[in-house]
């Protein structure tokens, strides 16, 4: 049986795939935030549903691919280690790992946070592809 917090994440991705802001808003707390590390244009704290969706929209334009490696879950958090890469014109220009933590409150996503084992590599990539 699927853990309720994993089901919430699946609802988010399903609603996000349709860009259904009403359904997306139902899975986040009113003060939700998303944290992305580094010193580049994508980095920072993305606040509220609109800010989080704007961040995910910008990331989706990058055509990143990924695979989950391992996941842990309890009633307050979901943690996932991921392998992520991007190949443009036959050249892999990003190949790295992330740890993503999702926090839940009252059956909704309260915040999310990416962690990178190599922030210099991440900064270099995002600064190189952003004008």
N, C-alpha and C positions, 0 to 999 in steps of 0.2 A: 504494500500500500504506500502511495506517495505521501511524503511528509507535507503537512499543510503549507509550510513556508516555501517549499519547492513549487507547490501548486500556485502560490502567489506570484513567484517569478515567472512561471509559465504563462499566467494570465497577463502579466506585464508584456512579455515578448509577443504574445498573440495580439494584444491591443496595439502595441507599438507597430507591429507588422501592417496593421490596417490604419495606422496613424489616427486611431480613435481616442481623442483627448479625453472624452467623458469616461471611457473605460480605463484609460491609463490613470486618471485622477482617482479612481476608486481603489487602486492598489497602493497608493502612496499616502502617507500622513500629510496634513496640510503644511507642515514645516519641513518636508523631506529635503535632503541634500545629497549630492554626489561629489565625492572628492577624487581628484585625479592629480597624481604627483608630478612634480617637475618644474622646470623653468622654461616654458614654451607657451604658445598661444592656447593650447588645449588644457593646460594645467589650471588648477584652482578649485574653488568650491562652487558648484553649480546648484543654485537654490530654487526650490519649488518645482512643481511638475513641468512648467514651461522651460525653466533653466535646464532641468535634467533631460528633457526631450531635445532641446536645442543641442546639448552636448552629444547625445546619442546620434542625432542627425548628422552632426559634423563628423563624428567617428565613422558613421556608415559610409560616407563618401570616400573613405580611404581604402575600401575594398580589402580590409584585413580578413584573414582567415584564422581559425583557431580550433583547438581541440581541448576538451577538459581532460585533466590528468587524474585528479583526485578531488573528492568533495567530502566535507564534514558538515553536519547539520544538527541543530538542536532547536529548542523553542524560541530562542532569541536571535540566533545567527545562522547564516550559511556561509561557508568558506569554500572557495574553489581555486585550485591551482590550475593554470591554463598555459598551454603552449600556443603562441600567436605568431603569425608571419604575414608578410605581404610580398607578392611577386607582381611586378609591373614590367611589361615588355620582356618577359622571360628572365628577369633579374630579381632575385630576392633582395629587397632593400631593408627588410626588417625581419628579424627572427629572434624572438625573445620569450620571456615568461612573465606571467602576472599571477598575483594572488588577489582575488576579489572577495571582499567581505560585504555581505548584505546584513543589515540589522533590521529587526522587525519589532513593531509595537502595535498591540491591539489588532492583530491580523492584517497589518499593512507594512509596507516598506518604509522604514524611518530614514535610513541612509545607506549609501553604498560607498565603498572605498577601494580603489586600486592600489596595490603595492607592487613595486618593481625591484628586483634584486640588483638592477644596474641603471640607476637614474641618469647617469651620464650618457649611456647609450640611447635611452629613451629621449632625453633632451636633444641629442644630436639628430636623431631621426625626425622628430617633430619640428625642430627648427629648420631642418634642411627642406622639408616638404611644404613649409608654410612661408608665404611671401612676407 
